[in-house]
Amino acid sequence: MEVAGKRPQLPSTTPASISVVTAEEIARLGALTVADVLRVLPELRIKDSGGPGSLTTVSIRGSASTQVLILLDGVPLNRPDQASVDLSILPIQNVERIEVLRGPFSAIYGSAALGGAINIVTRSAPQTLVSSRAGSYGLAGNILSVGGREGGLTYLVQGILTSSAGFAPDTDFSNFTTMARLRWRTAEDEALTLTLNRLWHVAGAPGPIPSQDSLARAWEGRTLVDLSWRRGRTDGPGALLRLYFLDDDVNFSGPAFSFQSEDTAHLWGIQAQIVSAPWPGHLVTGAAEYQGQSIAHTDNVPSPFTNQGSDLAYYIQDDWQIAPGVLLAGGVRDDTFQTYGGQVDPRIRMVVLLTDRLAVRAGVGRTFRAPSFDEMAPSFSGNPSLQPESALPGTTQTPQT
């Protein structure tokens, strides 16, 4: 489990309110989508805009979907212009586990985690299989996976196709995801991993009554490249270095209203993290992150909208095991945005394990969400002077672990 502290961490030792759903539990649920899995978890609400394949977003503890950070294998998917992530385009067939963190944790994750964070971890173990399923309304799900191991090198190549004819005209969809992953284990607790992920999504988009366009279509192509080196084991000293690139291209065509649009986003980032044990009972995590961003919007209006920015952040966290079953975690994160300057977010949380199944958690911290490029764009009725959302919440929970 990694989502709570941005490092490998046992769920019982995190001061956050978390849920981890494994592949075995997903299979028992009979879930067909990532949204199906999240739908059964407490304090989460799934918002659908139609049938299967339509825009699907998540809210945590009443937050907006733009306030929930979505990560794929630790890489953020939230775009700087359209901050909500569509869960309908994420395949469930290759998911190893889903980690959900409830509550404001900008002190660790930065912007977009005001409501919480969800990390979708895909399979990495070599696997060779062919699987197919079918249902009503032409719903189909197919996966072809080829994997193996050669010495210290493991490889996995997958192709996943999910489609449906739809329950009404122009509600069909097709998602095709390909993934290739190479992992070179350089030592017993050290590995270098390269992941290439390509998504192609096309769906009917008739829109709401009475302004429906039965010929409207939406396309999305997303490419993710992730190169990471990691050393260390769960709940111990280690290090992480990650380079990633995300390219997302969304197109819409509405012939009935003679409207066409294209939104492209490019994200590139680097993460460096070190976990050390300088004193007995303490694990200290120190890290630096940089993300560059650029977007472009074009439609029937002759003047396109473009923007770019960056975020440079540093954070440190100390997990202190005060006594058996008592953990105190304190951290602070400093973000510097190219657009609106700095943001400092501290937090402190405590967990007391009363039994193997009951824990008391309490904490307070400052949190924020940076405005999206669209929210600051005058052409979209935005405000160029908009400042980040900010809050200083405190929570107390007694959930089951």
KEKE-3310 file (N, C-alpha, C; in steps of 0.2 Angstrom, whole numbers, plus 5000, padded with zeros to 4 digits):
npx = (5004:5003:4997:4995:5006:5014:5024:5030:5019:5012:4994:4990:4998:4997:4992:4980:4963:4960:4956:4960:4958:4959:4965:4959:4948:4941:4938:4929:4919:4913:4915:4914:4920:4931:4924:4914:4920:4924:4911:4906:4913:4914:4909:4912:4906:4899:4897:4888:4886:4877:4875:4885:4902:4900:4904:4911:4913:4921:4917:4923:4919:4909:4916:4920:4922:4933:4942:4948:4962:4968:4978:4988:4996:5004:5006:5000:4984:4976:4971:4978:4969:4955:4950:4944:4944:4940:4933:4927:4935:4946:4952:4947:4952:4966:4969:4978:4977:4967:4969:4963:4962:4955:4950:4959:4974:4984:4997:5005:5002:5000:4991:4974:4971:4961:4949:4953:4963:4966:4973:4977:4983:4991:4993:5009:5016:5022:5011:5002:4988:4971:4956:4938:4923:4905:4889:4873:4866:4876:4888:4905:4920:4938:4954:4971:4985:5003:5017:5033:5048:5066:5080:5084:5075:5059:5044:5029:5015:5000:4984:4969:4952:4936:4919:4903:4887:4877:4863:4854:4851:4867:4874:4884:4901:4919:4933:4950:4965:4982:4997:5013:5026:5042:5053:5067:5076:5088:5094:5090:5081:5079:5074:5072:5059:5050:5036:5024:5009:4995:4980:4964:4949:4932:4916:4898:4890:4877:4871:4861:4843:4833:4842:4849:4861:4861:4871:4883:4900:4913:4931:4945:4963:4976:4992:5004:5020:5031:5045:5054:5064:5066:5071:5071:5060:5043:5038:5051:5068:5072:5072:5066:5065:5058:5053:5041:5029:5014:5002:4987:4973:4958:4944:4929:4914:4900:4889:4876:4875:4885:4898:4914:4928:4944:4955:4970:4982:4998:5009:5023:5035:5046:5050:5058:5063:5067:5068:5072:5079:5083:5083:5079:5063:5058:5053:5058:5053:5059:5057:5057:5048:5043:5033:5029:5017:5006:4993:4981:4967:4955:4942:4927:4928:4939:4950:4962:4964:4977:4989:5002:5012:5020:5025:5034:5039:5043:5043:5042:5041:5038:5036:5032:5034:5028:5024:5020:5007:5004:5005:5013:5012:5019:5020:5026:5023:5029:5024:5028:5021:5021:5011:5004:5012:5018:5014:5011:5009:5005:5004:4997:4995:4988:4987:4979:4980:4968:4963:4965:4956:4951:4953:4958:4959:4965:4967:4975:4976:4983:4975:4974:4967:4973:4967:4960:4967:4956:4947:4953:4953:4948:4940:4933:4924:4931:4942:4956:4963:4961:4963:4970:4959:4957:4959:4958:4956:4950:4949:4942:4941:4934:4937:4935:4950)
npy = (4994:5011:5024:5032:5038:5041:5032:5015:5007:5000:4997:4997:5005:5018:5035:5039:5039:5025:5014:4998:4989:4973:4963:4951:4953:4962:4953:4945:4954:4955:4966:4977:4988:5002:5011:5003:4996:5007:5011:5004:5007:5016:5033:5038:5044:5040:5048:5047:5051:5045:5029:5014:5018:5031:5048:5047:5051:5054:5057:5062:5061:5071:5081:5090:5083:5088:5090:5078:5068:5058:5044:5034:5020:5028:5040:5056:5059:5070:5083:5100:5109:5103:5097:5086:5068:5055:5041:5030:5027:5019:5003:4988:4976:4974:4978:4978:4982:4994:5009:5020:5035:5045:5062:5078:5080:5088:5092:5082:5077:5089:5100:5097:5086:5089:5083:5070:5056:5044:5029:5019:5004:4995:4978:4970:4958:4944:4938:4927:4926:4924:4931:4933:4941:4944:4953:4960:4972:4972:4973:4970:4963:4961:4953:4952:4945:4944:4938:4936:4930:4933:4929:4943:4951:4955:4955:4962:4962:4969:4969:4977:4977:4985:4987:4993:4992:5001:5007:5015:5025:5031:5029:5021:5014:5012:5006:5005:4999:4998:4991:4990:4984:4984:4977:4978:4969:4975:4972:4963:4971:4982:4990:4994:5001:5002:5009:5009:5016:5016:5023:5022:5030:5030:5037:5039:5054:5061:5071:5081:5080:5095:5096:5087:5079:5067:5063:5066:5064:5058:5058:5051:5051:5045:5045:5038:5038:5031:5030:5023:5021:5011:5008:4998:4992:4988:5000:5004:5011:5018:5023:5033:5037:5045:5048:5055:5056:5063:5063:5070:5070:5076:5076:5083:5081:5089:5087:5092:5105:5110:5110:5109:5103:5103:5098:5098:5091:5092:5084:5084:5077:5075:5065:5064:5055:5051:5039:5038:5032:5040:5040:5029:5022:5031:5036:5045:5055:5063:5074:5080:5087:5090:5097:5100:5109:5111:5117:5117:5123:5122:5127:5131:5144:5157:5161:5152:5145:5144:5139:5138:5131:5128:5118:5117:5108:5104:5092:5086:5073:5065:5050:5044:5032:5031:5023:5005:5003:5016:5030:5045:5057:5069:5083:5094:5103:5113:5122:5129:5139:5143:5152:5158:5159:5155:5141:5135:5120:5113:5098:5087:5071:5058:5041:5028:5012:5002:4989:4974:4977:4989:5007:5023:5039:5055:5072:5087:5099:5110:5113:5113:5117:5121:5133:5128:5129:5132:5138:5149:5156:5169:5167:5157:5161:5163:5168:5177:5181:5172:5163:5149:5137:5135:5127:5124:5110:5099:5082:5068:5051:5034:5022:5005:4995)
npz = (5000:4996:4994:5005:5011:5000:4999:5000:5012:5026:5028:5042:5048:5044:5047:5040:5034:5026:5012:5004:4990:4984:4970:4971:4979:4970:4960:4967:4969:4957:4949:4935:4931:4936:4943:4948:4958:4967:4970:4981:4992:5008:5010:4998:4982:4967:4951:4937:4920:4911:4903:4903:4899:4898:4904:4920:4936:4953:4970:4986:5002:5000:4992:4977:4961:4955:4966:4969:4969:4956:4953:4942:4945:4953:4946:4942:4935:4933:4923:4919:4914:4913:4927:4932:4932:4921:4925:4918:4907:4912:4912:4921:4920:4922:4934:4949:4962:4972:4979:4991:4998:5011:5014:5017:5010:5005:5011:5008:4995:4987:4976:4971:4980:4989:4993:4993:4988:4975:4971:4957:4955:4943:4936:4938:4938:4929:4916:4907:4897:4890:4889:4889:4889:4888:4887:4889:4878:4869:4876:4879:4885:4883:4885:4881:4886:4888:4896:4905:4911:4912:4918:4928:4923:4920:4910:4903:4892:4887:4880:4880:4877:4878:4875:4870:4862:4867:4876:4870:4855:4849:4861:4862:4865:4865:4872:4871:4877:4878:4886:4890:4900:4907:4919:4928:4939:4949:4961:4977:4983:4974:4959:4942:4932:4917:4910:4897:4892:4883:4878:4869:4866:4861:4860:4859:4861:4864:4872:4884:4885:4880:4869:4861:4851:4840:4832:4838:4843:4854:4856:4864:4866:4875:4881:4891:4899:4909:4919:4932:4946:4960:4977:4992:5005:5011:5023:5028:5026:5010:4993:4979:4962:4949:4932:4921:4908:4901:4889:4883:4873:4868:4859:4851:4842:4835:4824:4822:4828:4821:4828:4833:4843:4851:4864:4871:4882:4890:4901:4911:4922:4936:4950:4966:4979:4996:5009:5026:5041:5054:5068:5081:5080:5071:5054:5041:5028:5014:5000:4983:4970:4952:4940:4924:4913:4900:4889:4876:4868:4855:4844:4835:4836:4830:4837:4846:4863:4874:4887:4899:4912:4928:4942:4957:4970:4987:5000:5017:5029:5044:5052:5067:5078:5093:5103:5104:5093:5093:5083:5077:5065:5056:5044:5030:5016:5002:4989:4974:4962:4945:4940:4951:4962:4979:4990:5006:5015:5030:5040:5053:5061:5070:5075:5084:5088:5094:5094:5084:5074:5076:5076:5081:5074:5071:5066:5059:5047:5034:5018:4999:4983:4967:4955:4939:4922:4914:4923:4925:4913:4903:4891:4894:4903:4914:4928:4928:4939:4949:4964:4974:4980:4998:5014:5032:5039:5052:5058:5065:5067:5069:5062:5055:5052)
capx = (5000:5007:4994:4994:5012:5019:5030:5027:5017:5007:4988:4989:5003:4995:4987:4975:4958:4961:4954:4963:4954:4964:4962:4954:4941:4938:4935:4923:4913:4911:4916:4916:4923:4934:4919:4910:4924:4923:4904:4904:4917:4910:4911:4913:4900:4901:4893:4887:4882:4874:4876:4892:4906:4899:4908:4910:4918:4920:4917:4925:4916:4906:4920:4919:4927:4940:4946:4950:4967:4968:4984:4988:5003:5008:5007:4994:4981:4972:4974:4978:4963:4949:4953:4940:4946:4934:4934:4925:4940:4951:4950:4947:4955:4973:4970:4981:4973:4965:4970:4959:4964:4950:4952:4963:4981:4989:5003:5009:5001:4999:4985:4969:4969:4958:4944:4956:4967:4964:4979:4975:4989:4990:4997:5016:5019:5022:5005:5000:4981:4967:4950:4933:4916:4900:4883:4868:4867:4883:4894:4910:4927:4942:4960:4976:4991:5009:5022:5038:5054:5072:5084:5082:5071:5052:5040:5022:5012:4993:4979:4962:4946:4930:4915:4896:4882:4873:4856:4850:4855:4872:4877:4889:4907:4924:4940:4956:4971:4988:5002:5020:5030:5048:5056:5074:5078:5095:5096:5084:5076:5080:5071:5070:5053:5048:5029:5021:5002:4991:4972:4960:4942:4928:4910:4893:4889:4871:4870:4855:4837:4831:4847:4853:4863:4862:4878:4889:4905:4919:4937:4951:4969:4980:4999:5008:5027:5033:5052:5055:5069:5064:5074:5068:5055:5038:5039:5058:5071:5072:5072:5062:5067:5053:5052:5035:5026:5007:4999:4980:4970:4951:4940:4922:4911:4893:4887:4869:4876:4891:4903:4920:4933:4950:4958:4976:4986:5004:5012:5029:5037:5051:5049:5064:5061:5072:5065:5077:5077:5089:5083:5074:5056:5056:5054:5058:5052:5060:5056:5056:5044:5042:5028:5027:5011:5004:4987:4978:4960:4953:4935:4924:4930:4945:4955:4963:4966:4983:4992:5007:5014:5024:5024:5040:5037:5047:5040:5045:5036:5041:5032:5036:5031:5029:5023:5017:5000:5003:5009:5012:5015:5019:5023:5024:5024:5030:5023:5029:5018:5023:5006:5002:5017:5019:5008:5014:5004:5008:4998:4999:4990:4989:4983:4980:4977:4965:4963:4967:4951:4948:4958:4956:4963:4964:4973:4973:4981:4980:4975:4972:4967:4975:4962:4962:4968:4950:4944:4956:4953:4942:4936:4928:4920:4935:4945:4963:4966:4958:4968:4969:4955:4961:4955:4962:4951:4952:4945:4942:4937:4936:4935:4939:4955)
capy = (5000:5017:5030:5037:5042:5042:5027:5009:5008:4995:5001:4998:5010:5025:5039:5042:5034:5022:5007:4995:4984:4969:4960:4945:4956:4964:4947:4942:4959:4955:4973:4977:4995:5004:5014:4998:4995:5013:5012:5000:5010:5021:5040:5039:5044:5039:5052:5044:5055:5041:5022:5012:5021:5039:5052:5045:5054:5052:5062:5059:5065:5077:5085:5090:5078:5091:5090:5071:5067:5051:5042:5028:5018:5034:5046:5060:5059:5076:5088:5106:5112:5100:5093:5079:5062:5051:5034:5025:5025:5015:4996:4985:4969:4974:4981:4974:4984:5001:5012:5026:5039:5050:5068:5083:5078:5092:5092:5077:5077:5095:5102:5092:5081:5092:5078:5064:5053:5037:5027:5013:5000:4989:4972:4970:4951:4941:4934:4925:4924:4926:4931:4937:4941:4947:4954:4963:4978:4971:4974:4965:4964:4956:4955:4947:4947:4940:4940:4931:4932:4931:4932:4948:4955:4953:4959:4961:4966:4968:4973:4977:4980:4985:4990:4991:4995:5006:5005:5019:5027:5035:5028:5016:5016:5008:5008:5000:5000:4994:4992:4986:4985:4980:4978:4975:4969:4976:4969:4960:4976:4987:4988:4999:4999:5006:5007:5012:5015:5020:5023:5025:5030:5034:5036:5043:5060:5064:5077:5081:5083:5094:5099:5081:5078:5060:5061:5069:5059:5061:5054:5053:5047:5046:5041:5038:5035:5031:5027:5024:5017:5011:5004:4998:4988:4991:5002:5004:5015:5017:5029:5033:5042:5044:5052:5053:5060:5062:5067:5068:5073:5075:5079:5082:5084:5089:5090:5095:5112:5112:5112:5104:5106:5099:5100:5094:5093:5089:5085:5080:5078:5071:5065:5061:5054:5047:5038:5036:5030:5043:5039:5023:5023:5037:5036:5052:5055:5069:5073:5085:5086:5096:5096:5105:5108:5115:5115:5120:5122:5125:5125:5135:5151:5157:5162:5147:5146:5140:5141:5134:5133:5123:5117:5114:5107:5100:5090:5081:5069:5061:5045:5043:5026:5033:5017:5000:5004:5023:5033:5052:5059:5077:5084:5100:5104:5119:5122:5136:5139:5148:5156:5162:5160:5149:5138:5130:5116:5108:5093:5083:5066:5053:5035:5024:5005:4999:4982:4972:4979:4996:5012:5030:5043:5062:5076:5093:5101:5115:5109:5117:5115:5126:5133:5125:5134:5134:5142:5156:5158:5174:5165:5152:5165:5162:5174:5176:5182:5167:5160:5142:5135:5133:5126:5121:5106:5094:5077:5063:5045:5028:5017:4998:4994)
capz = (5000:4995:4993:5011:5012:4994:5000:5002:5019:5028:5030:5049:5051:5042:5051:5036:5033:5019:5010:4999:4987:4980:4964:4973:4981:4964:4956:4971:4968:4950:4946:4927:4930:4942:4946:4952:4964:4971:4972:4987:4998:5012:5010:4991:4978:4960:4947:4930:4916:4907:4904:4902:4894:4898:4909:4927:4941:4960:4975:4992:5008:4998:4988:4970:4958:4954:4972:4971:4965:4953:4951:4939:4947:4956:4941:4942:4929:4933:4919:4922:4912:4915:4933:4934:4928:4919:4927:4913:4902:4915:4912:4927:4920:4923:4941:4955:4968:4971:4986:4992:5004:5012:5017:5014:5011:5001:5013:5005:4988:4983:4973:4969:4985:4995:4995:4995:4983:4973:4967:4954:4953:4938:4937:4936:4938:4922:4916:4900:4897:4885:4892:4885:4892:4884:4891:4886:4874:4865:4881:4879:4888:4881:4887:4879:4891:4887:4901:4906:4915:4909:4923:4933:4919:4919:4905:4903:4887:4887:4876:4883:4873:4881:4871:4870:4857:4870:4877:4866:4849:4850:4867:4861:4867:4864:4875:4869:4881:4877:4891:4890:4906:4908:4926:4929:4946:4949:4967:4980:4985:4970:4953:4937:4929:4912:4908:4892:4892:4878:4878:4864:4868:4857:4862:4857:4865:4862:4876:4887:4881:4873:4864:4859:4844:4839:4828:4841:4845:4858:4856:4868:4865:4880:4881:4897:4899:4916:4920:4939:4950:4967:4982:4998:5006:5014:5030:5029:5022:5003:4988:4973:4957:4943:4926:4918:4903:4900:4883:4883:4867:4868:4853:4851:4836:4836:4818:4822:4829:4818:4833:4834:4848:4853:4870:4872:4888:4890:4908:4912:4929:4940:4957:4969:4986:5001:5016:5030:5049:5057:5075:5083:5080:5066:5047:5038:5020:5011:4993:4978:4964:4948:4935:4919:4911:4894:4886:4870:4866:4848:4842:4829:4837:4827:4842:4851:4870:4876:4893:4902:4919:4932:4950:4960:4977:4992:5006:5022:5033:5050:5055:5074:5082:5100:5107:5101:5092:5093:5078:5076:5058:5054:5038:5027:5009:5000:4982:4970:4955:4940:4939:4957:4968:4984:4995:5011:5018:5035:5043:5059:5062:5075:5075:5090:5086:5100:5093:5077:5069:5077:5077:5082:5070:5072:5063:5057:5042:5028:5011:4994:4976:4963:4950:4933:4917:4911:4927:4925:4906:4902:4886:4897:4909:4920:4932:4928:4946:4954:4969:4975:4986:5004:5020:5037:5042:5057:5058:5070:5064:5072:5057:5055:5048)
cpx = (5004:5004:4995:5000:5017:5025:5027:5025:5012:5001:4988:4993:5002:4990:4981:4969:4958:4957:4958:4959:4958:4961:4957:4948:4937:4934:4928:4917:4910:4911:4918:4920:4927:4929:4915:4913:4923:4916:4902:4908:4913:4913:4913:4906:4902:4895:4893:4883:4878:4875:4883:4896:4905:4904:4906:4915:4917:4921:4919:4923:4913:4910:4918:4924:4933:4944:4948:4956:4967:4975:4984:4996:5007:5009:5000:4991:4977:4975:4974:4972:4956:4951:4950:4943:4940:4936:4932:4930:4946:4949:4951:4951:4962:4975:4973:4978:4971:4965:4967:4961:4959:4953:4957:4971:4986:4996:5008:5008:5001:4992:4981:4967:4965:4952:4948:4960:4965:4970:4977:4982:4988:4995:5004:5019:5018:5015:5003:4993:4977:4960:4945:4927:4911:4893:4878:4870:4874:4889:4899:4917:4932:4949:4965:4982:4997:5014:5027:5043:5060:5077:5081:5077:5064:5048:5033:5019:5005:4989:4972:4957:4940:4925:4907:4892:4878:4866:4851:4854:4861:4875:4882:4896:4912:4930:4945:4962:4976:4993:5008:5024:5036:5051:5062:5076:5085:5098:5089:5079:5076:5077:5071:5065:5052:5041:5027:5014:4999:4984:4969:4953:4938:4921:4905:4892:4883:4869:4863:4849:4836:4836:4852:4855:4865:4868:4884:4893:4910:4925:4942:4957:4974:4987:5002:5014:5029:5040:5053:5060:5067:5069:5071:5062:5049:5040:5046:5061:5071:5073:5068:5065:5062:5053:5045:5033:5019:5005:4992:4977:4963:4948:4933:4919:4904:4890:4880:4870:4882:4897:4908:4925:4938:4953:4964:4980:4993:5007:5018:5032:5043:5050:5056:5062:5066:5068:5071:5075:5083:5089:5078:5067:5053:5058:5053:5058:5054:5060:5056:5052:5044:5038:5028:5021:5010:4998:4985:4971:4958:4946:4933:4926:4937:4951:4956:4965:4972:4985:4997:5009:5018:5023:5031:5039:5043:5043:5044:5040:5040:5036:5035:5031:5032:5029:5020:5009:4999:5008:5008:5015:5014:5023:5022:5027:5024:5030:5025:5026:5020:5018:5004:5006:5016:5013:5012:5009:5007:5002:5002:4993:4992:4985:4985:4976:4974:4964:4965:4962:4949:4954:4955:4961:4961:4969:4970:4978:4978:4980:4973:4971:4968:4969:4965:4963:4961:4946:4947:4956:4947:4937:4931:4924:4924:4938:4952:4967:4964:4964:4966:4963:4959:4957:4960:4957:4954:4947:4947:4938:4939:4934:4938:4944:4955)
cpy = (5006:5024:5035:5041:5043:5037:5021:5009:5003:4999:5002:5003:5017:5029:5042:5036:5031:5016:5005:4989:4980:4966:4954:4948:4959:4959:4945:4947:4958:4962:4973:4984:4997:5008:5009:4997:5001:5014:5009:5002:5015:5028:5042:5039:5044:5043:5049:5050:5052:5033:5021:5016:5029:5042:5050:5048:5052:5058:5059:5064:5072:5082:5085:5085:5081:5092:5083:5070:5059:5050:5035:5025:5024:5040:5049:5060:5066:5081:5095:5111:5109:5095:5087:5074:5057:5044:5029:5023:5021:5008:4993:4978:4969:4977:4976:4976:4992:5004:5019:5029:5045:5056:5072:5081:5082:5093:5087:5077:5083:5096:5096:5086:5084:5087:5072:5062:5046:5035:5020:5010:4995:4983:4973:4963:4948:4937:4933:4922:4927:4926:4935:4936:4945:4948:4957:4970:4978:4973:4968:4967:4959:4958:4949:4949:4942:4942:4934:4934:4929:4934:4937:4952:4952:4958:4957:4965:4964:4972:4972:4981:4980:4989:4988:4995:5000:5004:5010:5022:5032:5035:5023:5019:5011:5010:5003:5003:4995:4996:4988:4989:4981:4982:4974:4975:4969:4973:4966:4965:4982:4985:4994:4997:5004:5004:5012:5011:5019:5018:5026:5024:5033:5032:5041:5048:5064:5070:5076:5083:5090:5095:5093:5081:5070:5058:5063:5063:5062:5056:5056:5048:5049:5042:5043:5035:5036:5027:5028:5019:5017:5006:5004:4993:4992:4993:5002:5009:5013:5024:5028:5039:5040:5050:5050:5058:5058:5066:5065:5073:5071:5079:5078:5085:5083:5092:5094:5103:5114:5115:5107:5107:5101:5102:5095:5096:5089:5090:5081:5082:5073:5071:5061:5061:5049:5046:5035:5035:5033:5042:5033:5026:5029:5034:5042:5052:5062:5069:5080:5083:5092:5093:5102:5104:5113:5112:5119:5118:5126:5123:5130:5142:5152:5158:5156:5149:5142:5143:5136:5136:5127:5123:5114:5114:5103:5098:5086:5079:5065:5057:5043:5037:5028:5027:5011:5002:5012:5027:5040:5054:5066:5078:5091:5100:5111:5119:5129:5135:5144:5154:5161:5161:5154:5147:5134:5127:5111:5103:5089:5078:5061:5047:5031:5017:5002:4992:4980:4975:4986:5001:5019:5034:5050:5066:5082:5095:5106:5111:5114:5114:5121:5127:5130:5130:5136:5139:5149:5159:5163:5171:5159:5155:5164:5168:5173:5177:5177:5164:5153:5142:5133:5132:5123:5116:5102:5089:5072:5057:5039:5022:5010:4998:4988)
cpz = (5000:4995:4999:5012:5006:4995:5001:5010:5020:5030:5037:5052:5048:5046:5047:5036:5026:5018:5004:4997:4983:4974:4965:4975:4975:4960:4960:4970:4961:4946:4939:4926:4936:4946:4950:4958:4969:4974:4979:4993:5001:5010:5003:4987:4971:4956:4940:4926:4911:4908:4904:4897:4894:4904:4916:4931:4948:4964:4982:4998:5006:4994:4981:4967:4956:4960:4974:4966:4962:4951:4947:4940:4949:4952:4941:4935:4928:4928:4922:4920:4914:4921:4935:4929:4927:4920:4922:4908:4905:4915:4919:4927:4922:4930:4946:4961:4967:4979:4986:4999:5005:5016:5014:5015:5006:5004:5011:4997:4984:4981:4971:4974:4990:4997:4997:4988:4982:4969:4964:4952:4949:4939:4934:4935:4931:4922:4909:4900:4891:4889:4888:4889:4888:4889:4886:4883:4871:4870:4880:4882:4886:4883:4884:4883:4889:4892:4902:4910:4912:4914:4928:4929:4918:4914:4905:4897:4887:4882:4879:4879:4877:4877:4872:4865:4860:4871:4873:4860:4851:4857:4867:4863:4865:4867:4873:4873:4879:4883:4890:4896:4906:4915:4926:4936:4947:4956:4971:4981:4981:4963:4949:4933:4923:4910:4902:4892:4887:4878:4872:4866:4863:4859:4859:4862:4864:4866:4879:4883:4884:4867:4862:4852:4843:4835:4832:4844:4849:4857:4861:4867:4871:4881:4888:4897:4906:4917:4928:4941:4957:4971:4989:4999:5010:5022:5032:5025:5015:4999:4982:4968:4951:4938:4923:4913:4901:4894:4883:4878:4867:4863:4854:4845:4836:4829:4818:4824:4826:4822:4833:4839:4849:4859:4871:4878:4888:4897:4907:4919:4931:4947:4960:4977:4990:5007:5020:5037:5053:5065:5076:5083:5075:5059:5044:5031:5018:5003:4989:4972:4959:4942:4930:4915:4905:4891:4880:4869:4859:4847:4836:4830:4834:4831:4847:4858:4872:4883:4895:4909:4922:4939:4952:4967:4981:4998:5011:5027:5038:5053:5061:5077:5089:5104:5102:5100:5092:5088:5077:5070:5057:5048:5035:5020:5007:4992:4979:4963:4951:4939:4945:4963:4973:4988:4999:5015:5024:5037:5049:5060:5067:5074:5081:5088:5093:5100:5086:5072:5070:5079:5078:5078:5071:5069:5061:5052:5037:5022:5006:4988:4972:4957:4943:4928:4914:4916:4927:4918:4905:4896:4888:4903:4915:4923:4932:4935:4951:4958:4971:4981:4992:5010:5025:5041:5047:5057:5063:5068:5069:5067:5058:5050:5044)
residu = (MET:GLU:VAL:ALA:GLY:LYS:ARG:PRO:GLN:LEU:PRO:SER:THR:THR:PRO:ALA:SER:ILE:SER:VAL:VAL:THR:ALA:GLU:GLU:ILE:ALA:ARG:LEU:GLY:ALA:LEU:THR:VAL:ALA:ASP:VAL:LEU:ARG:VAL:LEU:PRO:GLU:LEU:ARG:ILE:LYS:ASP:SER:GLY:GLY:PRO:GLY:SER:LEU:THR:THR:VAL:SER:ILE:ARG:GLY:SER:ALA:SER:THR:GLN:VAL:LEU:ILE:LEU:LEU:ASP:GLY:VAL:PRO:LEU:ASN:ARG:PRO:ASP:GLN:ALA:SER:VAL:ASP:LEU:SER:ILE:LEU:PRO:ILE:GLN:ASN:VAL:GLU:ARG:ILE:GLU:VAL:LEU:ARG:GLY:PRO:PHE:SER:ALA:ILE:TYR:GLY:SER:ALA:ALA:LEU:GLY:GLY:ALA:ILE:ASN:ILE:VAL:THR:ARG:SER:ALA:PRO:GLN:THR:LEU:VAL:SER:SER:ARG:ALA:GLY:SER:TYR:GLY:LEU:ALA:GLY:ASN:ILE:LEU:SER:VAL:GLY:GLY:ARG:GLU:GLY:GLY:LEU:THR:TYR:LEU:VAL:GLN:GLY:ILE:LEU:THR:SER:SER:ALA:GLY:PHE:ALA:PRO:ASP:THR:ASP:PHE:SER:ASN:PHE:THR:THR:MET:ALA:ARG:LEU:ARG:TRP:ARG:THR:ALA:GLU:ASP:GLU:ALA:LEU:THR:LEU:THR:LEU:ASN:ARG:LEU:TRP:HIS:VAL:ALA:GLY:ALA:PRO:GLY:PRO:ILE:PRO:SER:GLN:ASP:SER:LEU:ALA:ARG:ALA:TRP:GLU:GLY:ARG:THR:LEU:VAL:ASP:LEU:SER:TRP:ARG:ARG:GLY:ARG:THR:ASP:GLY:PRO:GLY:ALA:LEU:LEU:ARG:LEU:TYR:PHE:LEU:ASP:ASP:ASP:VAL:ASN:PHE:SER:GLY:PRO:ALA:PHE:SER:PHE:GLN:SER:GLU:ASP:THR:ALA:HIS:LEU:TRP:GLY:ILE:GLN:ALA:GLN:ILE:VAL:SER:ALA:PRO:TRP:PRO:GLY:HIS:LEU:VAL:THR:GLY:ALA:ALA:GLU:TYR:GLN:GLY:GLN:SER:ILE:ALA:HIS:THR:ASP:ASN:VAL:PRO:SER:PRO:PHE:THR:ASN:GLN:GLY:SER:ASP:LEU:ALA:TYR:TYR:ILE:GLN:ASP:ASP:TRP:GLN:ILE:ALA:PRO:GLY:VAL:LEU:LEU:ALA:GLY:GLY:VAL:ARG:ASP:ASP:THR:PHE:GLN:THR:TYR:GLY:GLY:GLN:VAL:ASP:PRO:ARG:ILE:ARG:MET:VAL:VAL:LEU:LEU:THR:ASP:ARG:LEU:ALA:VAL:ARG:ALA:GLY:VAL:GLY:ARG:THR:PHE:ARG:ALA:PRO:SER:PHE:ASP:GLU:MET:ALA:PRO:SER:PHE:SER:GLY:ASN:PRO:SER:LEU:GLN:PRO:GLU:SER:ALA:LEU:PRO:GLY:THR:THR:GLN:THR:PRO:GLN:THR)
# end
